[in-house]
């Protein structure tokens, strides 16, 4: 199954086109924290780039944290328009080579956040394959996807942990086009995983936890 | 007419400030060992060790090396593992690719970091060993085990 992009002209973001910061309750992250608190010495991957808040929270629970800024890599490889520019094979190859460059089964948990919604086939499937490769069996991944099928642009956020149930979304680089996924599409995207669990939210984010 | 003799020796009791620096136009390939605070603003390839001192990687620095120090401040670009016994401070303009091992870390928003972070808490000081309680010494002539009292014949039923 290939994930494609609707035929729309790319929206150009301006410096004034900055989305607002948001604080939101996250049931998915709450469950992920239950996993963190049940064990010690886990190895956790944060794909939102390094931040004091996330480092302090994860290491405060006695775990090791690794950082891989996947959206930053998208910006380096795809430039201003993620959707269009990742169609070029050279850009896609460069992105795959720079992302998730960790040994097999390196992590017990991964905070993927909403990065995957900015990827399309074949980069999306390859990134998911790399993600499953670096996760240990039984490991948990937390992912967010835009659930508003009418939205043709999605704000690009950093995710900062406030506490076990609360996340702060801070704007990163305006807006980008993103894919809309339904539950069935996400289940098929992670069909190699052991299990997938969805969480209902009041806003336009679909939260899910995937068990490797 | 001769000029008066000038004494260039340091004044008695004075201490030279312990801080060394490699400027932005300096390139070093090899091992650097420092026994004082060190600032690097040039290019270094190899290893840098400043045990018990502060190491500052300046904004113009491009370092491909493993770093060890008591405290490390990063403003430039590093590719290599970083080990600070006390603290690592990553400024917003820094770029670090490598693994970190330290007791404390401060990272500013905007800093680029790719790698793992291992926080090693300083081990608590072990309590001083308590002296063993005095044990009374029995003379060798007295047996350690008490002998049972003799039982009279016919008293046990």
Contacts between the chains, C-beta under 8 A, distances in Angstrom:
chain1	res1	chain2	res2	distance
A	43	B	116	7.5
A	49	B	112	7.5
A	49	B	113	7.5
A	50	B	90	7.6
A	50	B	107	5.4
A	50	B	111	6.3
A	50	B	112	7.6
A	50	B	113	3.7
A	51	B	107	7.0
A	51	B	109	6.8
A	52	B	106	6.8
A	52	B	107	5.3
A	52	B	108	7.7
A	52	B	109	7.7
A	55	B	105	6.3
A	55	B	107	6.5
A	55	B	117	6.0
A	59	B	117	6.6
A	59	B	119	4.5
A	64	B	116	6.0
A	64	B	117	6.8
A	64	B	118	5.7
A	65	B	116	7.0
A	65	B	117	5.2
A	66	B	115	6.6
A	66	B	116	4.1
A	66	B	117	7.2
A	67	B	113	5.2
A	67	B	114	6.0
A	67	B	115	6.7
A	67	B	116	7.8
A	67	B	117	7.5
A	68	B	114	5.8
A	69	B	112	6.9
A	69	B	113	8.0
A	69	B	114	6.8
A	72	B	112	6.9
